[in-house]
Amino acid sequence: MLNDGSSALSLLRTRRSAKPRALAEPGPDATQLRRIIEIAGRTPDHGKLTPWRFVHVRPEQRDAFADLLERAYRSDNADPGRLEIEAVHRFAHQAPTLVVALSCPVEGTKIPVWEQQLSCGAACMNLLLGAHALGFAAGLVTGWAAYSQDVLRGLGGSDGERVAGFIFIGTPAAELEERDRPEAADILSEWVPGG
Ligand SMILES: Cc1cc2nc3c(=O)[nH]c(=O)nc-3n(C[C@H](O)[C@H](O)[C@H](O)COP(=O)(O)O)c2cc1C
């Protein structure tokens, strides 16, 4: 169920991920995307280091993005099959909107890199919530491309940066199915002092 924007609680209780390949038009327009990114920017960030940033791969750039992925895949996999290359191109063309989240921890500060990476994950989560709040669905995926140095470089990433996820945004072609969620009792315990 998509959020109708009327209730923050309903927003938080209804967000779920979409499979990128199941996302169709429309995606957010430029103004909506900016709002989503602003929401992502409202993320806890110890030391105010902004250890994350986002790269928008515009719709007309998807062919070039697919070529980048194909080159990277070929350099990691000798003699790939036609189906593998087709899968790479399908990945690159999923969903109307693609934003790549980059983790950019700042070295040499007193804030541990671990905390900066946690902040990046939280920023991605806020981005997903922002997309949901504006009536879209989104999905964050990684896969081999998130760990490829060639892909990182091709996206403009530099030393010390990492792809945190490919975030695809659009409108689900069919209603999203819910999945099992952990029970609060299974993930919350009461502290036992000295226990
Ligand atoms: C860091 C990270 C990477 C992920 N990578 C993938 C992935 O490559 N493929 C995939 O199908 N799901 C991946 N997921 C899971 C989906 O993003 C999503 O969490 C899952 O489909 C459940 O959806 P939910 O948000 O409704 O719980 C990843 C999740 C995280 C946090």
The ligand as a MOL file (V3000), in Angstrom:
LIG
                    3D

  0  0  0     0  0            999 V3000
M  V30 BEGIN CTAB
M  V30 COUNTS 31 33 0 0 0
M  V30 BEGIN ATOM
M  V30 1 C 22.9300 -2.8090 2.1570 0
M  V30 2 C 21.8090 -3.5870 1.5160 0
M  V30 3 C 22.0070 -4.1980 0.2920 0
M  V30 4 C 20.9800 -4.9200 -0.2990 0
M  V30 5 N 21.2010 -5.5280 -1.5090 0
M  V30 6 C 20.2090 -6.2230 -2.0740 0
M  V30 7 C 20.4200 -6.8530 -3.3380 0
M  V30 8 O 21.4870 -6.7570 -3.9360 0
M  V30 9 N 19.3880 -7.5430 -3.8810 0
M  V30 10 C 18.1830 -7.6640 -3.2350 0
M  V30 11 O 17.2630 -8.3040 -3.7680 0
M  V30 12 N 17.9460 -7.0750 -2.0400 0
M  V30 13 C 18.9340 -6.3650 -1.4600 0
M  V30 14 N 18.7160 -5.7640 -0.2490 0
M  V30 15 C 17.4060 -5.9260 0.4010 0
M  V30 16 C 16.3820 -4.9140 -0.0800 0
M  V30 17 O 16.9020 -3.5990 -0.1190 0
M  V30 18 C 15.1890 -4.8640 0.8810 0
M  V30 19 O 15.6360 -4.5880 2.1590 0
M  V30 20 C 14.4380 -6.1530 0.8840 0
M  V30 21 O 13.9020 -6.3560 -0.3880 0
M  V30 22 C 13.3210 -6.1190 1.9170 0
M  V30 23 O 12.4990 -5.0340 1.7140 0
M  V30 24 P 11.8900 -4.1480 2.8880 0
M  V30 25 O 12.5810 -2.8250 2.7950 0
M  V30 26 O 10.4420 -4.0740 2.5620 0
M  V30 27 O 12.1550 -4.8300 4.1690 0
M  V30 28 C 19.7250 -5.0170 0.3450 0
M  V30 29 C 19.5190 -4.3760 1.5760 0
M  V30 30 C 20.5490 -3.6710 2.1460 0
M  V30 31 C 20.3000 -2.9910 3.4880 0
M  V30 END ATOM
M  V30 BEGIN BOND
M  V30 1 1 1 2
M  V30 2 1 2 3
M  V30 3 2 2 30
M  V30 4 2 3 4
M  V30 5 1 4 5
M  V30 6 1 4 28
M  V30 7 2 5 6
M  V30 8 1 6 7
M  V30 9 1 6 13
M  V30 10 2 7 8
M  V30 11 1 7 9
M  V30 12 1 9 10
M  V30 13 2 10 11
M  V30 14 1 10 12
M  V30 15 2 12 13
M  V30 16 1 13 14
M  V30 17 1 14 15
M  V30 18 1 14 28
M  V30 19 1 15 16
M  V30 20 1 16 17
M  V30 21 1 16 18
M  V30 22 1 18 19
M  V30 23 1 18 20
M  V30 24 1 20 21
M  V30 25 1 20 22
M  V30 26 1 22 23
M  V30 27 1 23 24
M  V30 28 2 24 25
M  V30 29 1 24 26
M  V30 30 1 24 27
M  V30 31 2 28 29
M  V30 32 1 29 30
M  V30 33 1 30 31
M  V30 END BOND
M  V30 END CTAB
M  END
